[in-house]
Amino acid sequence: MKILYGIQGTGHGHISRARELLPELSKKASVDVILSGYNSSLDPGYSIRFRKPGISLSYDSEGGVSVIDTFRNIHPIQFINDVRSIPLDEYDLIISDYEPISAWSASRGDVPCVALSHQASFLSSHAPRPTQKSLFAEAALQYFAPAKYKIGFHFERYDKFIEPPIIRSEIKELKTNNKHHIIVYLPAYHHEVIRNIFAPFTQVDWHIFSPFCSREIQNKNIWIRPVGHQEFLESFASSQGVICNAGFEMCAESMYLQKKLLAIPIRNQYEQQCNAEALKQLGVLILERLEEHRREVGDWLERGKIIGLDEVADPAKVLQRVLELARTAEVETVKPNMLTTIRTS
C-alpha cells in the first residue's frame, strides 16, 4: 500500500503531529511526504519527497494576520501546476493534515483522501465557534484542503469523528516542575512589543521565545531567546504558566503539562477565534489584545487556574481509524489493488 501524507508547514502543530504519526504509519505502508507552506522551522523528522510553496498566512508585528501580505504570497498558477504535478497513479491513499496540494490532487482522480487535522474538526457544526461567525472563513475551512473522509482533533470530542489531541512524545516524557518564570510564545508579535507589555510585572521572570531574535537578550527579569528546540522544552517544563496564541497544539500541550494558560488569538485568524471560544468554555483566560488588558494579566498571574485535558489520543488507534475509513470507501473511489493490500496488512 502506498500513501502520500500531506503536511501543512504553517506553524509547528501539523509537523509535530506528523512526527508522531509517520513512524507508526510507516509500519503499515510505504509513505511519501509532501510539505507545503513556509512559516515553520521545525524539522519533520522524515524525508520529504515534495516541497511546495503552498499557501501560508503572513503576520504583522503586533499579533495579527497581514491580509495584504498573505494574498501577495499566493501564486494561483504555481499552485495549480503543483496540484497537477503529483503522480496520483503511484498512490492508493492520500492523507492531508490541512495540506491543500495533496488534497486537491486527490480530487483530480480516484484516490481517496482522508483529512487528518485539527481543522477537520470544524467540519462539525458542534465544534465551538465565536459569536460572530465568518462565512468566508467557514468556506475556507471547508475547501482549503477538501477531503471526503475526515478525522479531526480538538480539546474535547464534540462529534463522533473528532479525537482528543495527539501529544508529541517529547512533551509526554518531560519531567515538570514549577519554577519562577512564565514562558511566552507569541510568534506573531515582535519581542520588543512583548517586552514592553510585561516589563511592569516584576513578581515573576519572563522567558520570551521569539522568531525575530537571533541571540539571547537579558534585561532584569526578562529573557528573550531564539526559538531553540531543547531550550524551549526545558523552559516549558519548568514554567509556572504559559502565554501563547490560541493555536491548538501549544494550548493542548500546556493543558497536558498542567500549566496555567492564557491565550491570545491571532487577529483575523478565524481558526484561533474558534479555538479561543472552546478554551473559554473550558475556563481558560482569553484576551483579544494583549496590550489592552494589563490588569487581567496581573490577575491571572496571582489567581490563574490550571485547566487540564480529560484525555489524549493514541496515534496507533488514530491510524487504525484512517485505515478503517479506507476500507469502507466507496468501491468506485478505491483502487482494487488497494483493497487487497489493506485486507492483508
Secondary structure by P-SEA (a helix, b strand, c coil): cbbbbbbbcccaaaaaaaaacaaaaaaccbbbbbbbbcccccccccccccccccbbbbbcccccccaaaaaaaccaaaaaaaaaacccccccbbbbccccaaaaaaaaccbbbbbcccccccccccccccccccaaaaaaaacccccccbbbbcccccccccccccccccccccccccccbbbbbcccccaaaaaaaaccccccccccccccccbbbbcccbbbbcccaaaaaaaaaaccbbbbccccaaaaaaaaaccbbbbbcccccaaaaaaaaaaaaabbbbbccccccaaaaaaaacbbbbbbbcccccaaaaaaaaaaaaaacccccccaaaaaaaaac
